[in-house]
Amino acid sequence: MSNRAVYPALKELARGNVPDRASLVYRPFWWEAAPPRDEASTRPPATADVVIVGSGFTGLSAALTLLRGGRQVAVLERGVPGCGASTRNGGQVGSGNQKFRVKHLIELRGRAKAESMLREGVLMLDYIERLITSEGIECHFERCGRFRGAVREEHYEAMARDMEDLKAVAGVESFMVPRSEQHKEIGTELFFGGSVLPNDASLHPGLYHSGLIQRVEELGGIVRGSAGAESIIPEKHGFTIVTRQVKIRCRNVIIATNGYTDGLVPELGRRIVPVGSGQITTGEIPESLFSRLMPSGRVYGNTKRVFSYFRPVPGQRRLMWGGRVGRFASHRSTNAYCHLARDLLSVFPDLSDVPVTHGWGGLIGYTYDEVPHLGRTRDGVHFAIGYCGTGVSRATYFGHKVALQLMEASESATAFDDLNFPAFPIHPVAKRAVPFVETWYRLRDHFNI
Ligand SMILES: Cc1cc2nc3c(=O)[nH]c(=O)nc-3n(C[C@H](O)[C@H](O)[C@H](O)COP(=O)(O)OP(=O)(O)OC[C@H]3O[C@@H](n4cnc5c(N)ncnc54)[C@H](O)[C@@H]3O)c2cc1C
């Protein structure tokens, strides 16, 4: 935090009444410790065994597995490496198992498939921890646990039943915290109790991402920014990837573009809708207040349809708060972040005078069936995309698995392999409808309809 900068207080931002001289830093807080590197002048190579399009967790994790399997790898990035969601997220590391109530997932997929998907969610959490440990990446990874607050009384009961189902079907440990005990988890009166998943984790996404790049390069992989793939031309024995500077011949290609997926591979573009998510970070919070508000130091969320997520900044007494930002995702204006400040103060009204230093947004990749997918297109292009907002562990794991599939390794199978990957029925309309759907969901949250 610079001494000269003037930041708005949370209450000013929440009211949309920010003094003219005050402003936010409009870039991810994580970039303070792990600034993205700019290397526009370095050309990508002319050949590689595998070209990976997208330099986030999916792309880098795939690259690591391929390099360890003896492949030459080039990772192409349109912006600076890591400029997508992987250095913009909340650093909450979960299994993705909370996307659906267990009973609902069983209705949709059948008991056996639901069970294997849920069990694999747990494996994804274990995989990212093992990878960080074995690669020696210093990124504040911690099994801090997740508290999810019930915004209505009936949500508490529904969550309790769902946690029982999760234990019965997939062996996942959790416990419920009634409202009378809630102060041990969180200093708010707003929730009607909540659930704790003690094995969920947190990390510093910027440091995790820069650690992955470092390992990829140590193993001889090439990561290039300002190297957007403009087209992919299938050839007899592989592909030509056309970038502005160079055409790259390769045997295989992996698409790892998630929420930034466009028409490069039309078959995939129709299957992803980008949804904006944004975050704000506060300045320092006085010690006594900080330890009362988040005494257990977990990652946190709630049961709203328009979900909020928050957590302490690793090693500092600051709070990071995130939620949907609809059509304002890329705006450099305090207006884009007012509602996040309002949501934060509804949970922690005592923070009204605390300054807000950073505000930023990014894109998450939604699929029609709200499940991530990996596989191969008709033209033989490999892909792993569609984490629907829970991608820190899942992108890491799917990147690894798609790389194994490309190498036809024996341990490459996943529970997600045989899922149909539906396109959005009217994709251009679905893309434009996101802010309206979000507003409708906010109204449903507010009026409980
Ligand atoms: C604000 C925010 C908060 C989030 N919080 C959490 C959280 O707390 N926990 C969690 O589990 N998940 C969270 N997520 C989701 C998570 O960050 C993503 O699911 C994950 O990072 C996806 O990684 P990825 O590598 O697949 O995609 P990204 O990291 O998005 O990388 C895709 C990259 O592809 C590049 N690209 C696109 N097209 C091309 C092209 N033609 N050529 C070259 N490059 C191209 C893009 O520039 C981009 O850098 C959050 C996301 C956002 C935006």
The ligand as a Gaussian input file, in Angstrom:
#p B3LYP/6-31G(d) Opt

LIG

0 1
 C      -12.403000     -13.194000      -9.662000
 C      -12.329000     -14.699000      -9.659000
 C      -12.319000     -15.383000      -8.451000
 C      -12.217000     -16.780000      -8.428000
 N      -12.098000     -17.414000      -7.214000
 C      -11.898000     -18.743000      -7.183000
 C      -11.643000     -19.394000      -5.951000
 O      -11.524000     -18.772000      -4.903000
 N      -11.495000     -20.742000      -5.967000
 C      -11.549000     -21.472000      -7.129000
 O      -11.401000     -22.709000      -7.079000
 N      -11.726000     -20.875000      -8.327000
 C      -11.881000     -19.529000      -8.386000
 N      -12.030000     -18.905000      -9.591000
 C      -11.960000     -19.721000     -10.820000
 C      -10.519000     -20.102000     -11.177000
 O       -9.665000     -18.991000     -11.057000
 C      -10.467000     -20.651000     -12.619000
 O      -11.383000     -21.711000     -12.738000
 C       -9.095000     -21.158000     -13.009000
 O       -8.089000     -20.216000     -12.728000
 C       -9.102000     -21.502000     -14.495000
 O       -7.770000     -21.719000     -14.915000
 P       -7.487000     -21.921000     -16.451000
 O       -6.031000     -22.135000     -16.570000
 O       -8.357000     -22.975000     -17.008000
 O       -7.947000     -20.562000     -17.132000
 P       -7.348000     -19.001000     -17.008000
 O       -6.476000     -18.927000     -15.830000
 O       -8.504000     -18.155000     -17.124000
 O       -6.412000     -18.972000     -18.272000
 C       -6.912000     -18.975000     -19.579000
 C       -5.942000     -18.139000     -20.417000
 O       -6.159000     -18.377000     -21.795000
 C       -5.727000     -17.217000     -22.478000
 N       -6.222000     -17.272000     -23.857000
 C       -7.495000     -17.235000     -24.305000
 N       -7.519000     -17.345000     -25.643000
 C       -6.236000     -17.452000     -26.057000
 C       -5.624000     -17.574000     -27.335000
 N       -6.346000     -17.611000     -28.473000
 N       -4.282000     -17.654000     -27.399000
 C       -3.511000     -17.611000     -26.274000
 N       -4.047000     -17.486000     -25.030000
 C       -5.395000     -17.396000     -24.931000
 C       -6.326000     -16.108000     -21.637000
 O       -5.693000     -14.871000     -21.900000
 C       -6.083000     -16.633000     -20.229000
 O       -4.888000     -16.114000     -19.668000
 C      -12.158000     -17.515000      -9.654000
 C      -12.183000     -16.826000     -10.867000
 C      -12.265000     -15.433000     -10.884000
 C      -12.265000     -14.710000     -12.202000

